[in-house]
């Protein structure tokens, strides 16, 4: 059997599950295109989850005469409905500019505030290393900015009491996130079986009616992608992630 190349690790399932996790994305609908089925699986198993949208998707349309504030309100309403389907405890909107998201101090402070408030054990974010997809296409600049800001907020800022000290002084003490789960990655090394929750992901995507113009076609593609990931586990559907372990559990070794 041919060994996999070092830059293309074999993805495997794993049993670790956080008690609390946060999903940080650029736009409404990113989380539902991303880790929604895994989020639903963990929530069903007892985890608590919170979703953070850095923007409200106010540039996510085709009409240059549209009111961006009205579009943002529509997209937040759609995301609230989708989040309820997945099972999130709540959603935060940071109201950063859609299409101009920047990994700056202001965004990182907002994310650190969210992390220290909810205290997740794990954070999902887009993989900021992904610029071009192997199958073609470019990763949206906002996705890359949100992913890098999430990583920088998780480590070192959220765990450093002297980072954004006004937060600690107002009662938001430093918090250590133990793991990062990076999605839309070209370097995924973990798959999770989502056969039981893939329908919830599809239902959540359907809630984004302003963005989804061919729901039946999208469902077909989502099922095909999930089946491709599931084939490596011998299951009907899976989602793949690049996992970064920051703090090991006491009962496990490094990595």
C-alpha positions as CSV (number, residue, x, y, z in Angstrom):
1,X,0.0,0.0,0.0
2,X,1.3,3.5,-0.9
3,X,2.0,5.7,2.1
4,X,0.3,9.1,2.1
5,X,2.5,12.1,1.3
6,X,3.6,14.1,4.3
7,X,1.6,17.1,3.2
8,X,-1.6,15.1,2.7
9,X,-2.2,13.3,6.1
10,X,-4.8,10.6,6.3
11,X,-7.9,11.9,8.0
12,X,-9.2,9.8,10.9
13,X,-12.2,9.9,13.2
14,X,-11.6,10.7,16.9
15,X,-13.7,10.5,20.0
16,X,-12.8,13.8,21.8
17,X,-15.7,16.1,22.4
18,X,-15.7,19.5,24.1
19,X,-18.1,20.4,26.8
20,X,-18.4,23.9,25.3
21,X,-17.4,25.1,21.9
22,X,-17.6,28.2,19.8
23,X,-17.8,28.6,16.0
24,X,-16.3,31.8,14.6
25,X,-17.0,32.7,11.0
26,X,-17.0,35.7,8.7
27,X,-20.6,35.7,7.4
28,X,-24.0,34.4,8.2
29,X,-24.3,30.9,6.4
30,X,-20.5,30.2,6.7
31,X,-21.1,28.0,9.8
32,X,-23.8,26.1,8.0
33,X,-21.7,25.5,4.9
34,X,-18.9,24.6,7.4
35,X,-19.1,22.5,10.6
36,X,-22.9,22.5,11.1
37,X,-23.3,18.8,11.1
38,X,-20.5,18.3,13.6
39,X,-21.8,21.0,15.7
40,X,-25.3,19.3,15.7
41,X,-23.7,16.0,16.6
42,X,-21.8,17.4,19.6
43,X,-24.8,19.4,20.8
44,X,-27.0,16.3,20.6
45,X,-24.3,14.6,22.8
46,X,-24.5,17.3,25.4
47,X,-22.1,20.0,24.4
48,X,-23.1,23.7,24.7
49,X,-22.3,25.9,21.6
50,X,-22.2,29.5,20.6
51,X,-21.9,31.0,17.1
52,X,-20.0,34.3,16.3
53,X,-20.5,36.0,13.0
54,X,-17.9,38.8,12.4
55,X,-20.1,40.5,9.8
56,X,-23.8,40.4,9.0
57,X,-23.3,39.7,5.3
58,X,-24.4,43.2,4.2
59,X,-22.5,42.9,0.9
60,X,-23.9,39.4,0.1
61,X,-26.1,40.2,-2.8
62,X,-26.2,41.0,-6.5
63,X,-28.1,44.3,-6.5
64,X,-25.8,47.4,-6.1
65,X,-28.9,49.5,-5.3
66,X,-29.9,47.3,-2.4
67,X,-29.9,48.7,1.2
68,X,-27.0,46.9,2.9
69,X,-28.6,47.5,6.3
70,X,-31.8,45.8,5.2
71,X,-29.8,42.9,3.8
72,X,-27.9,42.6,7.0
73,X,-31.2,42.4,9.0
74,X,-32.5,39.7,6.6
75,X,-29.3,37.6,6.9
76,X,-29.2,37.9,10.7
77,X,-32.8,36.7,10.8
78,X,-31.9,33.8,8.5
79,X,-28.8,32.9,10.6
80,X,-30.9,33.0,13.8
81,X,-33.3,30.5,12.3
82,X,-30.5,28.3,11.1
83,X,-28.7,28.4,14.5
84,X,-31.9,27.2,16.2
85,X,-32.0,24.3,13.8
86,X,-28.4,23.3,14.6
87,X,-29.0,23.9,18.4
88,X,-26.6,26.8,19.3
89,X,-27.3,28.4,22.6
90,X,-27.0,31.8,20.9
91,X,-25.4,33.9,18.2
92,X,-23.3,37.1,18.4
93,X,-23.0,39.5,15.5
94,X,-19.9,41.7,15.6
95,X,-21.1,44.0,12.7
96,X,-17.7,44.3,11.0
97,X,-17.8,45.4,7.4
98,X,-18.6,42.6,4.9
99,X,-15.9,42.4,2.2
100,X,-13.5,44.5,4.3
101,X,-12.9,42.3,7.3
102,X,-9.5,42.8,8.8
103,X,-7.5,40.8,11.4
104,X,-6.9,43.9,13.5
105,X,-6.8,44.7,17.2
106,X,-10.4,45.8,17.3
107,X,-11.7,42.5,15.8
108,X,-9.4,40.4,18.1
109,X,-10.6,42.3,21.2
110,X,-14.2,41.6,20.2
111,X,-13.4,37.9,19.7
112,X,-11.5,37.7,23.0
113,X,-14.5,39.2,24.7
114,X,-16.7,36.5,23.2
115,X,-14.3,33.7,24.1
116,X,-13.8,34.9,27.7
117,X,-17.6,35.3,28.1
118,X,-18.6,31.9,26.8
119,X,-15.4,30.0,27.8
120,X,-15.3,27.3,25.1
121,X,-13.0,24.3,25.3
122,X,-12.7,24.3,21.5
123,X,-13.1,26.8,18.7
124,X,-14.0,26.2,15.1
125,X,-12.7,28.6,12.5
126,X,-11.9,28.7,8.8
127,X,-8.3,27.6,8.0
128,X,-6.4,30.8,7.3
129,X,-3.7,28.9,5.4
130,X,-6.2,28.1,2.7
131,X,-5.8,30.6,-0.1
132,X,-6.4,28.5,-3.2
133,X,-8.5,25.3,-3.2
134,X,-6.9,22.2,-4.9
135,X,-10.0,21.7,-7.0
136,X,-10.1,25.3,-8.1
137,X,-11.3,28.6,-6.6
138,X,-10.1,31.2,-4.2
139,X,-10.9,31.4,-0.5
140,X,-12.8,34.6,0.3
141,X,-10.6,37.3,1.9
142,X,-13.1,37.6,4.8
143,X,-12.9,33.9,5.5
144,X,-9.1,34.1,5.7
145,X,-9.2,37.2,7.9
146,X,-11.8,35.7,10.3
147,X,-9.8,32.5,10.5
148,X,-6.6,34.2,11.4
149,X,-8.3,36.6,13.8
150,X,-9.9,33.6,15.5
151,X,-6.5,31.8,15.8
152,X,-4.9,35.0,17.2
153,X,-7.7,35.6,19.6
154,X,-7.5,32.0,20.9
155,X,-3.7,32.0,21.2
156,X,-2.3,33.9,22.9
157,X,-4.8,36.7,23.5
158,X,-7.7,35.0,25.3
159,X,-5.4,33.2,27.7
160,X,-3.2,36.2,28.4
161,X,-4.5,38.3,31.3
162,X,-2.5,41.3,30.1
163,X,-4.0,41.2,26.6
164,X,-6.8,43.7,26.4
165,X,-6.5,44.3,30.2
166,X,-9.7,46.3,30.3
167,X,-11.6,43.0,29.7
168,X,-10.0,41.4,32.8
169,X,-10.6,44.5,34.9
170,X,-14.3,44.3,34.0
171,X,-14.5,40.7,35.1
172,X,-13.6,38.7,32.0
173,X,-10.7,36.7,33.2
174,X,-8.2,35.0,30.9
175,X,-9.5,31.7,29.4
176,X,-7.6,28.8,27.8
177,X,-9.1,27.3,24.6
178,X,-7.8,23.7,24.4
179,X,-8.2,23.0,20.7
180,X,-8.8,24.6,17.3
181,X,-10.9,22.8,14.6
182,X,-10.1,24.4,11.2
183,X,-12.6,23.8,8.4
184,X,-12.4,24.4,4.6
185,X,-8.8,23.2,5.0
186,X,-6.5,21.6,2.5
187,X,-4.7,19.9,5.4
188,X,-7.5,18.1,7.2
189,X,-6.4,15.3,9.5
190,X,-9.6,14.3,11.3
191,X,-13.0,13.2,10.1
192,X,-16.2,13.0,12.2
193,X,-19.1,10.8,11.4
194,X,-22.1,13.1,10.8
195,X,-24.5,10.5,9.2
196,X,-27.1,11.2,11.9
197,X,-27.0,15.0,11.7
198,X,-26.4,15.8,8.0
199,X,-30.1,16.5,7.5
200,X,-29.9,19.2,10.1
201,X,-27.0,20.9,8.2
202,X,-29.1,20.8,5.0
203,X,-32.2,22.2,6.9
204,X,-30.0,25.0,8.4
205,X,-28.7,25.9,4.9
206,X,-32.2,26.1,3.6
207,X,-32.9,28.8,6.2
208,X,-30.6,31.1,4.2
209,X,-33.2,31.8,1.6
210,X,-31.6,35.1,0.4
211,X,-28.4,33.2,-0.5
212,X,-29.6,29.7,-1.6
213,X,-31.2,29.9,-5.0
214,X,-31.1,26.2,-5.9
215,X,-31.9,24.3,-2.6
216,X,-32.3,20.9,-4.3
217,X,-29.0,21.3,-6.2
218,X,-27.2,22.4,-3.1
219,X,-28.5,19.5,-1.1
220,X,-27.2,17.1,-3.8
221,X,-23.7,18.7,-3.6
222,X,-23.7,18.7,0.2
223,X,-24.6,15.0,0.3
224,X,-21.9,14.2,-2.3
225,X,-19.2,16.1,-0.4
226,X,-20.2,14.4,2.9
227,X,-20.2,11.0,1.3
228,X,-16.7,11.6,-0.1
229,X,-15.4,12.4,3.4
230,X,-17.4,9.5,4.9
231,X,-16.0,6.9,2.5
232,X,-12.6,7.1,4.4
233,X,-14.4,6.1,7.6
234,X,-16.8,3.6,6.1
235,X,-19.8,5.8,7.1
236,X,-22.5,7.5,5.0
237,X,-21.4,11.1,5.8
238,X,-18.5,12.9,7.5
239,X,-17.0,16.3,7.9
240,X,-13.2,16.9,7.9
241,X,-11.1,19.3,9.9
242,X,-7.5,20.2,10.6
243,X,-7.2,19.9,14.4
244,X,-4.7,22.0,16.4
245,X,-4.2,20.7,20.0
246,X,-3.0,23.6,22.2
247,X,-3.4,22.0,25.6
248,X,-3.4,18.2,26.0
249,X,-5.9,16.5,28.2
250,X,-4.4,15.0,31.3
251,X,-5.2,11.5,30.2
252,X,-3.6,11.8,26.7
253,X,-0.1,12.3,25.4
254,X,1.2,15.1,23.2
255,X,-0.9,15.8,20.1
